[in-house]
């Protein structure tokens, strides 16, 4: 018989503060430039 995983309550998950800060800093350092329908990704570090 198959288990029904949807019946179980999932505990509330929240990311660590370090993870959120890492992702925010990464997104700030990433710059995407568009030139004649081409996209270029560059990091500002």
N, C-alpha and C positions, 0 to 999 in steps of 0.2 A: 504494500500500500504506500502510495506517495505521501511524503510529508508536505504539509501546507505551511510554508514559511511565512506567508502573509498573515497568518493568525497570531503570530508572536508579536509582542510589542517591541519595537526597536528602541533602544535607549537613545536619549538625545546626545548627539555627537557634536562637539564643537572643536575647532582647530586650536592649536596652541598659539600663543601670541607671537612666538618666534616664526612660526609658519606664515602667519598673516603678514608680518613685517617683511619677511623674505620675498613673498609674492608682490607686495607693493613696491619694494625697492627694485625688483626685477622689471616690473612694468614701467617704472620711471626711467630705467636705464635703456629700455628698448625704444628705438625710433624706427618707424617704417616710412620710407619715402617712396613716392610714386613718380615715375618719369616715363612718359609715353606708354602707358598701360603696363609698365613693368613695376614690380614692387621690390624694394631693397630693404633688408633688415640690417640695422647696425646697432651695436651696443656702445653706450656712451661712457663705458668704464675704461 
